[in-house]
């Protein structure tokens, strides 16, 4: 239902979509992950940006503010607005630094406990 709404294939009133998003968030947010091993790195990329109703600049700026509140010192941020070669170089360096830290005995951290 959410996918159809986001792709403008269906219409729902604001209250209904709010409840669907809330239920979806409850399944995906922090509580189910408490105590799990934390990933060493997090990365995401998705094509087709701009086709959904919430892929608007102001909305995404607000989302970015909330991600910043969730972030901690373990998060590595790579500016994707750089030239592709620079992004690739920085990503490679970040991954190799992480691998080296693990090889040198860096302990595994857990999500959302600190």
Phi and psi restraints in degrees (range 20) as a CNS / XPLOR table:
assign (resid 1 and name C) (resid 2 and name N)
       (resid 2 and name CA) (resid 2 and name C) 1.0 -64.5 20.0 2
assign (resid 2 and name N) (resid 2 and name CA)
       (resid 2 and name C) (resid 3 and name N) 1.0 -42.3 20.0 2
assign (resid 2 and name C) (resid 3 and name N)
       (resid 3 and name CA) (resid 3 and name C) 1.0 -61.0 20.0 2
assign (resid 3 and name N) (resid 3 and name CA)
       (resid 3 and name C) (resid 4 and name N) 1.0 -44.4 20.0 2
assign (resid 3 and name C) (resid 4 and name N)
       (resid 4 and name CA) (resid 4 and name C) 1.0 -62.2 20.0 2
assign (resid 4 and name N) (resid 4 and name CA)
       (resid 4 and name C) (resid 5 and name N) 1.0 -39.4 20.0 2
assign (resid 4 and name C) (resid 5 and name N)
       (resid 5 and name CA) (resid 5 and name C) 1.0 -64.9 20.0 2
assign (resid 5 and name N) (resid 5 and name CA)
       (resid 5 and name C) (resid 6 and name N) 1.0 -46.8 20.0 2
assign (resid 5 and name C) (resid 6 and name N)
       (resid 6 and name CA) (resid 6 and name C) 1.0 -64.2 20.0 2
assign (resid 6 and name N) (resid 6 and name CA)
       (resid 6 and name C) (resid 7 and name N) 1.0 -33.9 20.0 2
assign (resid 6 and name C) (resid 7 and name N)
       (resid 7 and name CA) (resid 7 and name C) 1.0 -89.9 20.0 2
assign (resid 7 and name N) (resid 7 and name CA)
       (resid 7 and name C) (resid 8 and name N) 1.0 12.2 20.0 2
assign (resid 7 and name C) (resid 8 and name N)
       (resid 8 and name CA) (resid 8 and name C) 1.0 61.7 20.0 2
assign (resid 8 and name N) (resid 8 and name CA)
       (resid 8 and name C) (resid 9 and name N) 1.0 25.2 20.0 2
assign (resid 8 and name C) (resid 9 and name N)
       (resid 9 and name CA) (resid 9 and name C) 1.0 -88.4 20.0 2
assign (resid 9 and name N) (resid 9 and name CA)
       (resid 9 and name C) (resid 10 and name N) 1.0 -16.9 20.0 2
assign (resid 9 and name C) (resid 10 and name N)
       (resid 10 and name CA) (resid 10 and name C) 1.0 -142.3 20.0 2
assign (resid 10 and name N) (resid 10 and name CA)
       (resid 10 and name C) (resid 11 and name N) 1.0 161.4 20.0 2
assign (resid 10 and name C) (resid 11 and name N)
       (resid 11 and name CA) (resid 11 and name C) 1.0 -120.1 20.0 2
assign (resid 11 and name N) (resid 11 and name CA)
       (resid 11 and name C) (resid 12 and name N) 1.0 137.6 20.0 2
assign (resid 11 and name C) (resid 12 and name N)
       (resid 12 and name CA) (resid 12 and name C) 1.0 -136.3 20.0 2
assign (resid 12 and name N) (resid 12 and name CA)
       (resid 12 and name C) (resid 13 and name N) 1.0 150.5 20.0 2
assign (resid 12 and name C) (resid 13 and name N)
       (resid 13 and name CA) (resid 13 and name C) 1.0 -73.6 20.0 2
assign (resid 13 and name N) (resid 13 and name CA)
       (resid 13 and name C) (resid 14 and name N) 1.0 160.7 20.0 2
assign (resid 13 and name C) (resid 14 and name N)
       (resid 14 and name CA) (resid 14 and name C) 1.0 -57.2 20.0 2
assign (resid 14 and name N) (resid 14 and name CA)
       (resid 14 and name C) (resid 15 and name N) 1.0 -40.8 20.0 2
assign (resid 14 and name C) (resid 15 and name N)
       (resid 15 and name CA) (resid 15 and name C) 1.0 -63.5 20.0 2
assign (resid 15 and name N) (resid 15 and name CA)
       (resid 15 and name C) (resid 16 and name N) 1.0 -44.8 20.0 2
assign (resid 15 and name C) (resid 16 and name N)
       (resid 16 and name CA) (resid 16 and name C) 1.0 -63.2 20.0 2
assign (resid 16 and name N) (resid 16 and name CA)
       (resid 16 and name C) (resid 17 and name N) 1.0 -47.9 20.0 2
assign (resid 16 and name C) (resid 17 and name N)
       (resid 17 and name CA) (resid 17 and name C) 1.0 -66.6 20.0 2
assign (resid 17 and name N) (resid 17 and name CA)
       (resid 17 and name C) (resid 18 and name N) 1.0 -34.4 20.0 2
assign (resid 17 and name C) (resid 18 and name N)
       (resid 18 and name CA) (resid 18 and name C) 1.0 -61.0 20.0 2
assign (resid 18 and name N) (resid 18 and name CA)
       (resid 18 and name C) (resid 19 and name N) 1.0 -45.0 20.0 2
assign (resid 18 and name C) (resid 19 and name N)
       (resid 19 and name CA) (resid 19 and name C) 1.0 -65.1 20.0 2
assign (resid 19 and name N) (resid 19 and name CA)
       (resid 19 and name C) (resid 20 and name N) 1.0 -39.5 20.0 2
assign (resid 19 and name C) (resid 20 and name N)
       (resid 20 and name CA) (resid 20 and name C) 1.0 -63.8 20.0 2
assign (resid 20 and name N) (resid 20 and name CA)
       (resid 20 and name C) (resid 21 and name N) 1.0 -44.8 20.0 2
assign (resid 20 and name C) (resid 21 and name N)
       (resid 21 and name CA) (resid 21 and name C) 1.0 -62.8 20.0 2
assign (resid 21 and name N) (resid 21 and name CA)
       (resid 21 and name C) (resid 22 and name N) 1.0 -41.5 20.0 2
assign (resid 21 and name C) (resid 22 and name N)
       (resid 22 and name CA) (resid 22 and name C) 1.0 -61.8 20.0 2
assign (resid 22 and name N) (resid 22 and name CA)
       (resid 22 and name C) (resid 23 and name N) 1.0 -45.2 20.0 2
assign (resid 22 and name C) (resid 23 and name N)
       (resid 23 and name CA) (resid 23 and name C) 1.0 -63.1 20.0 2
assign (resid 23 and name N) (resid 23 and name CA)
       (resid 23 and name C) (resid 24 and name N) 1.0 -41.1 20.0 2
assign (resid 23 and name C) (resid 24 and name N)
       (resid 24 and name CA) (resid 24 and name C) 1.0 -64.1 20.0 2
assign (resid 24 and name N) (resid 24 and name CA)
       (resid 24 and name C) (resid 25 and name N) 1.0 -42.0 20.0 2
assign (resid 24 and name C) (resid 25 and name N)
       (resid 25 and name CA) (resid 25 and name C) 1.0 -63.6 20.0 2
assign (resid 25 and name N) (resid 25 and name CA)
       (resid 25 and name C) (resid 26 and name N) 1.0 -39.8 20.0 2
assign (resid 25 and name C) (resid 26 and name N)
       (resid 26 and name CA) (resid 26 and name C) 1.0 -58.2 20.0 2
assign (resid 26 and name N) (resid 26 and name CA)
       (resid 26 and name C) (resid 27 and name N) 1.0 -35.2 20.0 2
assign (resid 26 and name C) (resid 27 and name N)
       (resid 27 and name CA) (resid 27 and name C) 1.0 -75.2 20.0 2
assign (resid 27 and name N) (resid 27 and name CA)
       (resid 27 and name C) (resid 28 and name N) 1.0 -27.0 20.0 2
assign (resid 27 and name C) (resid 28 and name N)
       (resid 28 and name CA) (resid 28 and name C) 1.0 -105.7 20.0 2
assign (resid 28 and name N) (resid 28 and name CA)
       (resid 28 and name C) (resid 29 and name N) 1.0 -13.2 20.0 2
assign (resid 28 and name C) (resid 29 and name N)
       (resid 29 and name CA) (resid 29 and name C) 1.0 -78.6 20.0 2
assign (resid 29 and name N) (resid 29 and name CA)
       (resid 29 and name C) (resid 30 and name N) 1.0 -157.0 20.0 2
assign (resid 29 and name C) (resid 30 and name N)
       (resid 30 and name CA) (resid 30 and name C) 1.0 -68.1 20.0 2
assign (resid 30 and name N) (resid 30 and name CA)
       (resid 30 and name C) (resid 31 and name N) 1.0 -41.2 20.0 2
assign (resid 30 and name C) (resid 31 and name N)
       (resid 31 and name CA) (resid 31 and name C) 1.0 -52.2 20.0 2
assign (resid 31 and name N) (resid 31 and name CA)
       (resid 31 and name C) (resid 32 and name N) 1.0 -46.6 20.0 2
assign (resid 31 and name C) (resid 32 and name N)
       (resid 32 and name CA) (resid 32 and name C) 1.0 -66.0 20.0 2
assign (resid 32 and name N) (resid 32 and name CA)
       (resid 32 and name C) (resid 33 and name N) 1.0 -15.4 20.0 2
assign (resid 32 and name C) (resid 33 and name N)
       (resid 33 and name CA) (resid 33 and name C) 1.0 -101.8 20.0 2
assign (resid 33 and name N) (resid 33 and name CA)
       (resid 33 and name C) (resid 34 and name N) 1.0 -4.1 20.0 2
assign (resid 33 and name C) (resid 34 and name N)
       (resid 34 and name CA) (resid 34 and name C) 1.0 -57.0 20.0 2
assign (resid 34 and name N) (resid 34 and name CA)
       (resid 34 and name C) (resid 35 and name N) 1.0 126.8 20.0 2
assign (resid 34 and name C) (resid 35 and name N)
       (resid 35 and name CA) (resid 35 and name C) 1.0 86.8 20.0 2
assign (resid 35 and name N) (resid 35 and name CA)
       (resid 35 and name C) (resid 36 and name N) 1.0 -10.1 20.0 2
assign (resid 35 and name C) (resid 36 and name N)
       (resid 36 and name CA) (resid 36 and name C) 1.0 -70.3 20.0 2
assign (resid 36 and name N) (resid 36 and name CA)
       (resid 36 and name C) (resid 37 and name N) 1.0 156.7 20.0 2
assign (resid 36 and name C) (resid 37 and name N)
       (resid 37 and name CA) (resid 37 and name C) 1.0 -62.8 20.0 2
assign (resid 37 and name N) (resid 37 and name CA)
       (resid 37 and name C) (resid 38 and name N) 1.0 135.5 20.0 2
assign (resid 37 and name C) (resid 38 and name N)
       (resid 38 and name CA) (resid 38 and name C) 1.0 -81.9 20.0 2
assign (resid 38 and name N) (resid 38 and name CA)
       (resid 38 and name C) (resid 39 and name N) 1.0 140.8 20.0 2
assign (resid 38 and name C) (resid 39 and name N)
       (resid 39 and name CA) (resid 39 and name C) 1.0 -67.5 20.0 2
assign (resid 39 and name N) (resid 39 and name CA)
       (resid 39 and name C) (resid 40 and name N) 1.0 151.0 20.0 2
assign (resid 39 and name C) (resid 40 and name N)
       (resid 40 and name CA) (resid 40 and name C) 1.0 -71.4 20.0 2
assign (resid 40 and name N) (resid 40 and name CA)
       (resid 40 and name C) (resid 41 and name N) 1.0 -36.7 20.0 2
assign (resid 40 and name C) (resid 41 and name N)
       (resid 41 and name CA) (resid 41 and name C) 1.0 -140.2 20.0 2
assign (resid 41 and name N) (resid 41 and name CA)
       (resid 41 and name C) (resid 42 and name N) 1.0 154.5 20.0 2
assign (resid 41 and name C) (resid 42 and name N)
       (resid 42 and name CA) (resid 42 and name C) 1.0 -127.7 20.0 2
assign (resid 42 and name N) (resid 42 and name CA)
       (resid 42 and name C) (resid 43 and name N) 1.0 134.4 20.0 2
assign (resid 42 and name C) (resid 43 and name N)
       (resid 43 and name CA) (resid 43 and name C) 1.0 -146.1 20.0 2
assign (resid 43 and name N) (resid 43 and name CA)
       (resid 43 and name C) (resid 44 and name N) 1.0 147.9 20.0 2
assign (resid 43 and name C) (resid 44 and name N)
       (resid 44 and name CA) (resid 44 and name C) 1.0 -150.3 20.0 2
assign (resid 44 and name N) (resid 44 and name CA)
       (resid 44 and name C) (resid 45 and name N) 1.0 143.1 20.0 2
assign (resid 44 and name C) (resid 45 and name N)
       (resid 45 and name CA) (resid 45 and name C) 1.0 -151.1 20.0 2
assign (resid 45 and name N) (resid 45 and name CA)
       (resid 45 and name C) (resid 46 and name N) 1.0 139.2 20.0 2
assign (resid 45 and name C) (resid 46 and name N)
       (resid 46 and name CA) (resid 46 and name C) 1.0 -146.3 20.0 2
assign (resid 46 and name N) (resid 46 and name CA)
       (resid 46 and name C) (resid 47 and name N) 1.0 133.7 20.0 2
assign (resid 46 and name C) (resid 47 and name N)
       (resid 47 and name CA) (resid 47 and name C) 1.0 -82.2 20.0 2
assign (resid 47 and name N) (resid 47 and name CA)
       (resid 47 and name C) (resid 48 and name N) 1.0 171.5 20.0 2
assign (resid 47 and name C) (resid 48 and name N)
       (resid 48 and name CA) (resid 48 and name C) 1.0 76.3 20.0 2
assign (resid 48 and name N) (resid 48 and name CA)
       (resid 48 and name C) (resid 49 and name N) 1.0 19.8 20.0 2
assign (resid 48 and name C) (resid 49 and name N)
       (resid 49 and name CA) (resid 49 and name C) 1.0 -61.7 20.0 2
assign (resid 49 and name N) (resid 49 and name CA)
       (resid 49 and name C) (resid 50 and name N) 1.0 139.8 20.0 2
assign (resid 49 and name C) (resid 50 and name N)
       (resid 50 and name CA) (resid 50 and name C) 1.0 107.0 20.0 2
assign (resid 50 and name N) (resid 50 and name CA)
       (resid 50 and name C) (resid 51 and name N) 1.0 -10.7 20.0 2
assign (resid 50 and name C) (resid 51 and name N)
       (resid 51 and name CA) (resid 51 and name C) 1.0 -85.2 20.0 2
assign (resid 51 and name N) (resid 51 and name CA)
       (resid 51 and name C) (resid 52 and name N) 1.0 -13.0 20.0 2
assign (resid 51 and name C) (resid 52 and name N)
       (resid 52 and name CA) (resid 52 and name C) 1.0 -103.2 20.0 2
assign (resid 52 and name N) (resid 52 and name CA)
       (resid 52 and name C) (resid 53 and name N) 1.0 157.9 20.0 2
assign (resid 52 and name C) (resid 53 and name N)
       (resid 53 and name CA) (resid 53 and name C) 1.0 -64.7 20.0 2
assign (resid 53 and name N) (resid 53 and name CA)
       (resid 53 and name C) (resid 54 and name N) 1.0 -25.7 20.0 2
assign (resid 53 and name C) (resid 54 and name N)
       (resid 54 and name CA) (resid 54 and name C) 1.0 -95.7 20.0 2
assign (resid 54 and name N) (resid 54 and name CA)
       (resid 54 and name C) (resid 55 and name N) 1.0 4.7 20.0 2
assign (resid 54 and name C) (resid 55 and name N)
       (resid 55 and name CA) (resid 55 and name C) 1.0 -88.5 20.0 2
assign (resid 55 and name N) (resid 55 and name CA)
       (resid 55 and name C) (resid 56 and name N) 1.0 59.6 20.0 2
assign (resid 55 and name C) (resid 56 and name N)
       (resid 56 and name CA) (resid 56 and name C) 1.0 -117.8 20.0 2
assign (resid 56 and name N) (resid 56 and name CA)
       (resid 56 and name C) (resid 57 and name N) 1.0 145.5 20.0 2
assign (resid 56 and name C) (resid 57 and name N)
       (resid 57 and name CA) (resid 57 and name C) 1.0 -54.0 20.0 2
assign (resid 57 and name N) (resid 57 and name CA)
       (resid 57 and name C) (resid 58 and name N) 1.0 -50.9 20.0 2
assign (resid 57 and name C) (resid 58 and name N)
       (resid 58 and name CA) (resid 58 and name C) 1.0 -63.4 20.0 2
assign (resid 58 and name N) (resid 58 and name CA)
       (resid 58 and name C) (resid 59 and name N) 1.0 -41.8 20.0 2
assign (resid 58 and name C) (resid 59 and name N)
       (resid 59 and name CA) (resid 59 and name C) 1.0 -62.4 20.0 2
assign (resid 59 and name N) (resid 59 and name CA)
       (resid 59 and name C) (resid 60 and name N) 1.0 -44.9 20.0 2
assign (resid 59 and name C) (resid 60 and name N)
       (resid 60 and name CA) (resid 60 and name C) 1.0 -67.3 20.0 2
assign (resid 60 and name N) (resid 60 and name CA)
       (resid 60 and name C) (resid 61 and name N) 1.0 -32.3 20.0 2
assign (resid 60 and name C) (resid 61 and name N)
       (resid 61 and name CA) (resid 61 and name C) 1.0 -63.0 20.0 2
assign (resid 61 and name N) (resid 61 and name CA)
       (resid 61 and name C) (resid 62 and name N) 1.0 -39.8 20.0 2
assign (resid 61 and name C) (resid 62 and name N)
       (resid 62 and name CA) (resid 62 and name C) 1.0 -65.1 20.0 2
assign (resid 62 and name N) (resid 62 and name CA)
       (resid 62 and name C) (resid 63 and name N) 1.0 -43.0 20.0 2
assign (resid 62 and name C) (resid 63 and name N)
       (resid 63 and name CA) (resid 63 and name C) 1.0 -60.1 20.0 2
assign (resid 63 and name N) (resid 63 and name CA)
       (resid 63 and name C) (resid 64 and name N) 1.0 -43.4 20.0 2
assign (resid 63 and name C) (resid 64 and name N)
       (resid 64 and name CA) (resid 64 and name C) 1.0 -60.4 20.0 2
assign (resid 64 and name N) (resid 64 and name CA)
       (resid 64 and name C) (resid 65 and name N) 1.0 -38.0 20.0 2
assign (resid 64 and name C) (resid 65 and name N)
       (resid 65 and name CA) (resid 65 and name C) 1.0 -61.6 20.0 2
assign (resid 65 and name N) (resid 65 and name CA)
       (resid 65 and name C) (resid 66 and name N) 1.0 -41.3 20.0 2
assign (resid 65 and name C) (resid 66 and name N)
       (resid 66 and name CA) (resid 66 and name C) 1.0 -69.1 20.0 2
assign (resid 66 and name N) (resid 66 and name CA)
       (resid 66 and name C) (resid 67 and name N) 1.0 -38.5 20.0 2
assign (resid 66 and name C) (resid 67 and name N)
       (resid 67 and name CA) (resid 67 and name C) 1.0 -61.4 20.0 2
assign (resid 67 and name N) (resid 67 and name CA)
       (resid 67 and name C) (resid 68 and name N) 1.0 -37.7 20.0 2
assign (resid 67 and name C) (resid 68 and name N)
       (resid 68 and name CA) (resid 68 and name C) 1.0 -62.7 20.0 2
assign (resid 68 and name N) (resid 68 and name CA)
       (resid 68 and name C) (resid 69 and name N) 1.0 -37.5 20.0 2
assign (resid 68 and name C) (resid 69 and name N)
       (resid 69 and name CA) (resid 69 and name C) 1.0 -65.6 20.0 2
assign (resid 69 and name N) (resid 69 and name CA)
       (resid 69 and name C) (resid 70 and name N) 1.0 -34.1 20.0 2
assign (resid 69 and name C) (resid 70 and name N)
       (resid 70 and name CA) (resid 70 and name C) 1.0 -77.3 20.0 2
assign (resid 70 and name N) (resid 70 and name CA)
       (resid 70 and name C) (resid 71 and name N) 1.0 -25.0 20.0 2
assign (resid 70 and name C) (resid 71 and name N)
       (resid 71 and name CA) (resid 71 and name C) 1.0 -68.1 20.0 2
assign (resid 71 and name N) (resid 71 and name CA)
       (resid 71 and name C) (resid 72 and name N) 1.0 157.1 20.0 2
assign (resid 71 and name C) (resid 72 and name N)
       (resid 72 and name CA) (resid 72 and name C) 1.0 -136.8 20.0 2
assign (resid 72 and name N) (resid 72 and name CA)
       (resid 72 and name C) (resid 73 and name N) 1.0 -172.6 20.0 2
assign (resid 72 and name C) (resid 73 and name N)
       (resid 73 and name CA) (resid 73 and name C) 1.0 -65.0 20.0 2
assign (resid 73 and name N) (resid 73 and name CA)
       (resid 73 and name C) (resid 74 and name N) 1.0 -17.9 20.0 2
assign (resid 73 and name C) (resid 74 and name N)
       (resid 74 and name CA) (resid 74 and name C) 1.0 -78.4 20.0 2
assign (resid 74 and name N) (resid 74 and name CA)
       (resid 74 and name C) (resid 75 and name N) 1.0 -15.9 20.0 2
assign (resid 74 and name C) (resid 75 and name N)
       (resid 75 and name CA) (resid 75 and name C) 1.0 -75.8 20.0 2
assign (resid 75 and name N) (resid 75 and name CA)
       (resid 75 and name C) (resid 76 and name N) 1.0 137.2 20.0 2
assign (resid 75 and name C) (resid 76 and name N)
       (resid 76 and name CA) (resid 76 and name C) 1.0 -113.3 20.0 2
assign (resid 76 and name N) (resid 76 and name CA)
       (resid 76 and name C) (resid 77 and name N) 1.0 127.4 20.0 2
assign (resid 76 and name C) (resid 77 and name N)
       (resid 77 and name CA) (resid 77 and name C) 1.0 -110.6 20.0 2
assign (resid 77 and name N) (resid 77 and name CA)
       (resid 77 and name C) (resid 78 and name N) 1.0 126.8 20.0 2
assign (resid 77 and name C) (resid 78 and name N)
       (resid 78 and name CA) (resid 78 and name C) 1.0 -117.9 20.0 2
assign (resid 78 and name N) (resid 78 and name CA)
       (resid 78 and name C) (resid 79 and name N) 1.0 124.0 20.0 2
assign (resid 78 and name C) (resid 79 and name N)
       (resid 79 and name CA) (resid 79 and name C) 1.0 -73.0 20.0 2
assign (resid 79 and name N) (resid 79 and name CA)
       (resid 79 and name C) (resid 80 and name N) 1.0 109.4 20.0 2
assign (resid 79 and name C) (resid 80 and name N)
       (resid 80 and name CA) (resid 80 and name C) 1.0 -78.5 20.0 2
assign (resid 80 and name N) (resid 80 and name CA)
       (resid 80 and name C) (resid 81 and name N) 1.0 -0.7 20.0 2
assign (resid 80 and name C) (resid 81 and name N)
       (resid 81 and name CA) (resid 81 and name C) 1.0 -84.7 20.0 2
assign (resid 81 and name N) (resid 81 and name CA)
       (resid 81 and name C) (resid 82 and name N) 1.0 -3.8 20.0 2
assign (resid 81 and name C) (resid 82 and name N)
       (resid 82 and name CA) (resid 82 and name C) 1.0 -74.3 20.0 2
assign (resid 82 and name N) (resid 82 and name CA)
       (resid 82 and name C) (resid 83 and name N) 1.0 173.4 20.0 2
assign (resid 82 and name C) (resid 83 and name N)
       (resid 83 and name CA) (resid 83 and name C) 1.0 -61.4 20.0 2
assign (resid 83 and name N) (resid 83 and name CA)
       (resid 83 and name C) (resid 84 and name N) 1.0 146.5 20.0 2
assign (resid 83 and name C) (resid 84 and name N)
       (resid 84 and name CA) (resid 84 and name C) 1.0 -53.2 20.0 2
assign (resid 84 and name N) (resid 84 and name CA)
       (resid 84 and name C) (resid 85 and name N) 1.0 -40.0 20.0 2
assign (resid 84 and name C) (resid 85 and name N)
       (resid 85 and name CA) (resid 85 and name C) 1.0 -63.6 20.0 2
assign (resid 85 and name N) (resid 85 and name CA)
       (resid 85 and name C) (resid 86 and name N) 1.0 -38.3 20.0 2
assign (resid 85 and name C) (resid 86 and name N)
       (resid 86 and name CA) (resid 86 and name C) 1.0 -69.5 20.0 2
assign (resid 86 and name N) (resid 86 and name CA)
       (resid 86 and name C) (resid 87 and name N) 1.0 -39.2 20.0 2
assign (resid 86 and name C) (resid 87 and name N)
       (resid 87 and name CA) (resid 87 and name C) 1.0 -62.4 20.0 2
assign (resid 87 and name N) (resid 87 and name CA)
       (resid 87 and name C) (resid 88 and name N) 1.0 -46.8 20.0 2
assign (resid 87 and name C) (resid 88 and name N)
       (resid 88 and name CA) (resid 88 and name C) 1.0 -60.2 20.0 2
assign (resid 88 and name N) (resid 88 and name CA)
       (resid 88 and name C) (resid 89 and name N) 1.0 -42.8 20.0 2
assign (resid 88 and name C) (resid 89 and name N)
       (resid 89 and name CA) (resid 89 and name C) 1.0 -63.6 20.0 2
assign (resid 89 and name N) (resid 89 and name CA)
       (resid 89 and name C) (resid 90 and name N) 1.0 -47.1 20.0 2
assign (resid 89 and name C) (resid 90 and name N)
       (resid 90 and name CA) (resid 90 and name C) 1.0 -65.5 20.0 2
assign (resid 90 and name N) (resid 90 and name CA)
       (resid 90 and name C) (resid 91 and name N) 1.0 -40.1 20.0 2
assign (resid 90 and name C) (resid 91 and name N)
       (resid 91 and name CA) (resid 91 and name C) 1.0 -62.8 20.0 2
assign (resid 91 and name N) (resid 91 and name CA)
       (resid 91 and name C) (resid 92 and name N) 1.0 -45.1 20.0 2
assign (resid 91 and name C) (resid 92 and name N)
       (resid 92 and name CA) (resid 92 and name C) 1.0 -61.4 20.0 2
assign (resid 92 and name N) (resid 92 and name CA)
       (resid 92 and name C) (resid 93 and name N) 1.0 -45.3 20.0 2
assign (resid 92 and name C) (resid 93 and name N)
       (resid 93 and name CA) (resid 93 and name C) 1.0 -61.2 20.0 2
assign (resid 93 and name N) (resid 93 and name CA)
       (resid 93 and name C) (resid 94 and name N) 1.0 -41.0 20.0 2
assign (resid 93 and name C) (resid 94 and name N)
       (resid 94 and name CA) (resid 94 and name C) 1.0 -64.1 20.0 2
assign (resid 94 and name N) (resid 94 and name CA)
       (resid 94 and name C) (resid 95 and name N) 1.0 -45.5 20.0 2
assign (resid 94 and name C) (resid 95 and name N)
       (resid 95 and name CA) (resid 95 and name C) 1.0 -64.6 20.0 2
assign (resid 95 and name N) (resid 95 and name CA)
       (resid 95 and name C) (resid 96 and name N) 1.0 -45.6 20.0 2
assign (resid 95 and name C) (resid 96 and name N)
       (resid 96 and name CA) (resid 96 and name C) 1.0 -64.3 20.0 2
assign (resid 96 and name N) (resid 96 and name CA)
       (resid 96 and name C) (resid 97 and name N) 1.0 -37.1 20.0 2
assign (resid 96 and name C) (resid 97 and name N)
       (resid 97 and name CA) (resid 97 and name C) 1.0 -61.9 20.0 2
assign (resid 97 and name N) (resid 97 and name CA)
       (resid 97 and name C) (resid 98 and name N) 1.0 -40.2 20.0 2
assign (resid 97 and name C) (resid 98 and name N)
       (resid 98 and name CA) (resid 98 and name C) 1.0 -66.1 20.0 2
assign (resid 98 and name N) (resid 98 and name CA)
       (resid 98 and name C) (resid 99 and name N) 1.0 -44.7 20.0 2
assign (resid 98 and name C) (resid 99 and name N)
       (resid 99 and name CA) (resid 99 and name C) 1.0 -60.7 20.0 2
assign (resid 99 and name N) (resid 99 and name CA)
       (resid 99 and name C) (resid 100 and name N) 1.0 -44.9 20.0 2
assign (resid 99 and name C) (resid 100 and name N)
       (resid 100 and name CA) (resid 100 and name C) 1.0 -61.3 20.0 2
assign (resid 100 and name N) (resid 100 and name CA)
       (resid 100 and name C) (resid 101 and name N) 1.0 -42.4 20.0 2
assign (resid 100 and name C) (resid 101 and name N)
       (resid 101 and name CA) (resid 101 and name C) 1.0 -60.7 20.0 2
assign (resid 101 and name N) (resid 101 and name CA)
       (resid 101 and name C) (resid 102 and name N) 1.0 -42.1 20.0 2
assign (resid 101 and name C) (resid 102 and name N)
       (resid 102 and name CA) (resid 102 and name C) 1.0 -65.8 20.0 2
assign (resid 102 and name N) (resid 102 and name CA)
       (resid 102 and name C) (resid 103 and name N) 1.0 -40.8 20.0 2
assign (resid 102 and name C) (resid 103 and name N)
       (resid 103 and name CA) (resid 103 and name C) 1.0 -64.6 20.0 2
assign (resid 103 and name N) (resid 103 and name CA)
       (resid 103 and name C) (resid 104 and name N) 1.0 -28.7 20.0 2
assign (resid 103 and name C) (resid 104 and name N)
       (resid 104 and name CA) (resid 104 and name C) 1.0 -87.7 20.0 2
assign (resid 104 and name N) (resid 104 and name CA)
       (resid 104 and name C) (resid 105 and name N) 1.0 10.4 20.0 2
assign (resid 104 and name C) (resid 105 and name N)
       (resid 105 and name CA) (resid 105 and name C) 1.0 95.0 20.0 2
assign (resid 105 and name N) (resid 105 and name CA)
       (resid 105 and name C) (resid 106 and name N) 1.0 14.3 20.0 2
assign (resid 105 and name C) (resid 106 and name N)
       (resid 106 and name CA) (resid 106 and name C) 1.0 -55.9 20.0 2
assign (resid 106 and name N) (resid 106 and name CA)
       (resid 106 and name C) (resid 107 and name N) 1.0 130.7 20.0 2
assign (resid 106 and name C) (resid 107 and name N)
       (resid 107 and name CA) (resid 107 and name C) 1.0 -75.5 20.0 2
assign (resid 107 and name N) (resid 107 and name CA)
       (resid 107 and name C) (resid 108 and name N) 1.0 154.2 20.0 2
assign (resid 107 and name C) (resid 108 and name N)
       (resid 108 and name CA) (resid 108 and name C) 1.0 -78.1 20.0 2
assign (resid 108 and name N) (resid 108 and name CA)
       (resid 108 and name C) (resid 109 and name N) 1.0 129.9 20.0 2
assign (resid 108 and name C) (resid 109 and name N)
       (resid 109 and name CA) (resid 109 and name C) 1.0 -94.9 20.0 2
assign (resid 109 and name N) (resid 109 and name CA)
       (resid 109 and name C) (resid 110 and name N) 1.0 166.8 20.0 2
assign (resid 109 and name C) (resid 110 and name N)
       (resid 110 and name CA) (resid 110 and name C) 1.0 -117.7 20.0 2
assign (resid 110 and name N) (resid 110 and name CA)
       (resid 110 and name C) (resid 111 and name N) 1.0 150.3 20.0 2
assign (resid 110 and name C) (resid 111 and name N)
       (resid 111 and name CA) (resid 111 and name C) 1.0 -72.6 20.0 2
assign (resid 111 and name N) (resid 111 and name CA)
       (resid 111 and name C) (resid 112 and name N) 1.0 138.5 20.0 2
assign (resid 111 and name C) (resid 112 and name N)
       (resid 112 and name CA) (resid 112 and name C) 1.0 57.9 20.0 2
assign (resid 112 and name N) (resid 112 and name CA)
       (resid 112 and name C) (resid 113 and name N) 1.0 21.0 20.0 2
assign (resid 112 and name C) (resid 113 and name N)
       (resid 113 and name CA) (resid 113 and name C) 1.0 -93.8 20.0 2
assign (resid 113 and name N) (resid 113 and name CA)
       (resid 113 and name C) (resid 114 and name N) 1.0 -20.9 20.0 2
